[in-house]
Structure formats: structure tokens, C-alpha cells
Amino acid sequence: MPKASISKLIECKKDQLIDLVLDIEKYPEFVPFCLDSKVYERYDRDNQILIVADLTIGKGPFKDTYKSDVKFNKDKSIINVTNIGGPLNHLENKWTFIESDNGTEILFDIDFEIENKFLNLVMTKSFQYGLNKIADAFQKRARELYSYEH
């Protein structure tokens, strides 16, 4: 199964970055390979925000839509995502946000398996590159939306 991790310091406040990541409807505007998104449910309960959403991911002739269960734990500043439908046998990703004097460090871990074995092999070889492009896109978007005040 493809697995990858990335850590990046982004110059904005933690709450701003969390809002950016949870604004799934806007992903097609700035996330590479994200062609469409749709949020079906969004609940704000006590210390959690719960979201059920579709993302359509693709490049060239390949595109697929998968449904995810997104859980944000406000106390721990962690977003956990698991698949609940689509072409993935397995998806787990975790976003952790740590605020510092210079901005917010984002830690992103992902572990997934695609049903199509050939695509799984292709994704394993190129996934870290794609993940870096996605992290760069979030950093660029944060710069466009927020100016960091120390």
C-alpha cells in the first residue's frame, strides 16, 4: 500500500490553516489533481467537526470519485480521514497542526490502497511527488488568503 508523510511550516495561524483544510468545497480551485468536490454532511458537535464528502481526483484519462469520512478533533487539532466508498480498498490520512512563533507546522500522513493493482503500483512510485505538490498548493493558498502576524 502506498504510504507517505510530509511536514511543512506554513505561515498562518493554526485556526486559519484548519479552516482551509476543512473547506473541502474549495479544493478544486487550488489542489492539484482535484477535479471536483461535494460535501454531503457537516456537523459541528462539542469538540468535533464531522464531514462526509466526495472528492474526484484525476489526471489525464484517469479519474475517480471517493467518499470520505472526515473527523476534526478540536481539542487535539487533528483531522482524521477514512474512505467510506469509491475505488479505494483502504484510506487513512491524518492532518496534525502545531502552532509556533513562525506559523503552523502541518504534519500529513497518508496510507491507502487502490482496488486497481496497476494503478496502485503507479501511485506507489509517484505518490511522494504528488503529496509534495499538494502540500505546496496548501501553502500557496494560505499565503493568498492570510497574512501572518507574529
Secondary structure, DSSP 4 states (H G I P E B T S, - for coil): --EEEEEEEESS-HHHHHHHHH-GGGHHHHSTTEEEEEEEEEEEETTEEEEEEEEEEEETTEEEEEEEEEEEETTTTEEEEEEEESSEEEEEEEEEEEEETTEEEEEEEEEEEESSHHHHHHHHHHHHHHHHHHHHHHHHHHHHH-----
